[in-house]
Amino acid sequence: MKKDLSIIIPARDEEASLKKLLKKFKKYKKLYKEIIIIDGKSKDKTIDVAKKNKCKVIKQNKLGYGDAIIKGVNSVKTKYFIIFDADGSKDPIYLKKFYTILKKRKPDVIYAERYGEGAGSLDDTILTYIGNRIFTILGKIFFNLELNDILHTFFLCKVKEFKKINYKFNDFSFCVEFPIKAKRQNLNCIYISTIEKRRYDGIPKVRSFIDGAKILYGMIILFFIK
């Protein structure tokens, strides 16, 4: 099992945060085969930090959160992958929980949620919280999703099942596109409660209103196009 999991980390100008995050991963190196850094044209030493820590580095030709994840998965040779953010808000400590569930129940997808019993976020703002609640409710009403945290792209997935999906969006709309299309594919999903940590350094890459509008547009398109 330990050779069947790859970690994918999209990163752009996250030199300081990535250095701290990769140090934490060393404690769990028996649970994964490799760490893949998808670099979004960083201007700092993000790539140097990745290479120093023996991570595989893939450079994006065009920017986009969805593009980074799709490009990362396309490079994976293992059976499973899991997404982490370079800012440190997604804690590597949950690798054990993901691993245990995967070993016992072998689902297609394991989603980590920040809302619900035993869950929480130290990095949320009022604006991001309200936005997430709205999009999550829309996901439940119009797409029959069980997911309680639609914008939290912290999940483990079978590579084979992920690649069966035809993706339309390469920006933050990917955050809603994946769970909606995974539901349509009838993938076997499990949901776990997690605590999102406060980011280590830097500023969020999400532009609340601009990216929120793109996500809403994406949901509208996905509703009418099956």
C-alpha positions in Angstrom: 0.0 0.0 0.0 2.8 2.4 0.9 4.0 2.3 -2.8 0.5 3.0 -4.2 0.1 6.7 -3.1 1.5 9.9 -4.6 1.2 13.3 -3.1 0.4 16.2 -5.4 1.1 19.8 -4.3 0.3 22.8 -6.5 2.6 25.6 -5.6 3.3 29.1 -6.8 5.8 31.4 -4.9 5.5 29.2 -1.7 9.2 28.9 -0.9 8.9 29.4 2.9 5.7 27.5 3.4 6.7 24.6 1.2 10.0 24.2 3.1 8.0 23.8 6.4 5.4 21.5 4.8 7.9 19.1 3.3 9.7 18.8 6.6 6.5 17.6 8.2 6.0 15.0 5.4 9.2 13.2 6.4 7.5 11.8 9.4 5.0 9.9 7.1 7.3 8.8 4.3 6.3 5.2 4.8 2.8 6.0 3.6 3.6 7.4 0.2 5.8 6.7 -2.8 6.6 10.3 -4.0 5.8 14.0 -3.7 5.0 15.8 -6.9 5.2 19.6 -6.9 3.3 21.3 -9.7 5.0 24.7 -10.1 2.9 27.6 -11.3 5.7 29.8 -12.7 7.2 30.7 -9.3 9.5 33.7 -9.1 11.0 32.7 -5.8 13.0 29.5 -4.8 10.0 27.2 -4.7 11.5 24.8 -7.2 14.9 24.8 -5.4 13.1 23.8 -2.2 11.3 21.0 -4.0 14.4 19.6 -5.6 16.4 19.8 -2.4 13.7 17.7 -0.7 13.9 15.2 -3.6 10.4 16.0 -4.9 9.4 15.5 -8.5 8.8 18.9 -10.2 6.5 19.6 -13.0 6.2 23.1 -14.5 2.9 24.5 -15.7 2.8 26.0 -19.1 -0.4 28.0 -18.1 -1.6 29.0 -14.7 -4.7 27.4 -13.1 -5.4 25.4 -9.9 -7.4 22.8 -11.9 -4.7 22.6 -14.5 -2.1 22.0 -11.8 -4.0 19.1 -10.3 -4.9 17.5 -13.7 -1.3 17.8 -14.8 -0.1 16.3 -11.6 -2.4 13.3 -11.8 -1.4 12.7 -15.4 2.2 12.2 -14.2 1.3 9.8 -11.4 2.4 6.1 -11.7 0.8 4.9 -8.5 -2.8 3.6 -7.9 -3.9 6.5 -5.7 -3.1 10.2 -5.3 -3.9 12.8 -2.6 -3.9 16.6 -2.9 -2.2 19.0 -0.5 -1.7 22.7 -0.6 1.8 24.2 -0.4 0.6 26.8 2.2 0.5 24.2 5.0 -3.3 24.5 5.7 -3.9 20.9 4.9 -2.0 19.0 7.6 0.0 15.9 6.7 -1.0 14.3 10.0 -4.2 13.2 8.2 -2.3 10.9 6.0 -2.6 8.2 8.7 -6.4 8.6 8.7 -6.6 8.5 4.9 -4.3 5.5 4.8 -6.3 3.5 7.4 -9.7 4.1 5.6 -8.2 3.3 2.3 -6.7 0.0 3.6 -10.0 -1.1 5.3 -12.6 0.1 2.8 -10.9 0.8 -0.5 -13.2 3.6 -1.7 -12.7 5.5 -5.0 -12.6 8.9 -3.2 -12.0 10.1 0.3 -13.0 13.7 0.9 -11.8 15.8 3.9 -14.3 18.3 5.2 -13.9 21.4 7.3 -17.6 21.6 8.3 -19.6 19.2 10.4 -19.0 17.3 13.7 -15.4 17.2 14.6 -14.3 19.5 11.8 -13.2 23.1 11.6 -11.0 25.7 10.0 -8.5 28.1 11.5 -7.9 29.7 8.1 -11.4 30.6 7.1 -12.5 34.3 6.8 -16.2 35.3 7.1 -16.2 35.8 3.3 -14.8 32.4 2.4 -17.0 30.7 5.0 -20.2 32.3 3.5 -19.1 31.6 0.0 -18.4 28.0 0.7 -21.7 27.5 2.5 -23.6 28.9 -0.5 -21.8 26.8 -3.0 -22.1 23.7 -0.9 -25.9 24.2 -0.6 -26.2 24.7 -4.3 -24.2 21.5 -4.8 -26.7 19.6 -2.5 -29.8 21.1 -4.2 -28.9 21.0 -7.9 -26.4 18.0 -8.0 -27.6 15.9 -5.0 -24.1 16.0 -3.4 -23.6 14.6 0.1 -20.3 16.6 0.4 -20.4 19.3 3.2 -17.4 21.2 2.0 -17.5 21.6 -1.8 -14.6 24.0 -2.2 -12.1 22.2 0.0 -10.0 20.4 -2.5 -8.4 18.0 0.0 -9.1 14.5 -1.3 -7.6 11.1 -2.0 -8.7 9.4 -5.3 -8.0 6.4 -7.5 -6.0 7.6 -10.4 -7.9 5.3 -12.8 -11.3 6.8 -11.8 -10.0 10.4 -11.9 -8.8 9.9 -15.4 -12.1 8.6 -16.6 -13.6 12.1 -16.1 -13.5 14.7 -18.9 -12.6 18.0 -17.3 -13.8 21.3 -18.7 -12.3 23.8 -16.2 -8.6 24.5 -15.4 -9.2 27.2 -12.8 -10.8 27.1 -9.4 -14.0 25.9 -11.0 -12.3 22.5 -10.9 -13.1 22.5 -7.1 -16.8 22.0 -7.9 -16.3 20.1 -11.2 -14.6 17.1 -9.7 -17.2 16.3 -7.0 -20.1 16.9 -9.4 -18.7 14.6 -12.1 -17.5 12.1 -9.5 -21.1 11.9 -8.3 -22.3 11.4 -11.9 -19.8 8.6 -12.3 -21.2 6.9 -9.2 -17.8 6.8 -7.5 -17.7 5.2 -4.1 -17.0 8.1 -1.7 -16.2 8.5 2.0 -16.2 11.7 4.0 -14.0 12.5 7.0 -13.8 15.4 9.4 -10.6 17.5 9.5 -9.3 20.7 11.0 -7.8 23.1 8.5 -4.7 24.8 9.9 -3.8 28.4 9.5 -1.5 28.9 6.5 2.2 29.1 7.3 3.1 32.2 5.2 2.1 34.3 2.3 -1.3 35.5 1.0 -4.1 33.3 -0.3 -4.1 32.8 -4.1 -7.9 32.8 -4.2 -9.5 36.0 -5.3 -12.8 35.8 -3.5 -15.2 37.7 -5.8 -13.5 36.9 -9.1 -12.9 33.2 -8.5 -16.3 33.0 -6.8 -17.9 34.3 -10.0 -16.0 31.7 -12.0 -17.1 28.9 -9.7 -20.7 30.0 -10.0 -20.4 30.1 -13.8 -18.9 26.7 -13.7 -21.8 25.3 -11.7 -24.3 26.7 -14.1 -22.5 25.2 -17.1 -22.3 21.8 -15.3 -26.0 21.9 -14.5 -27.0 22.2 -18.1 -24.2 20.1 -19.7 -24.1 16.5 -18.5 
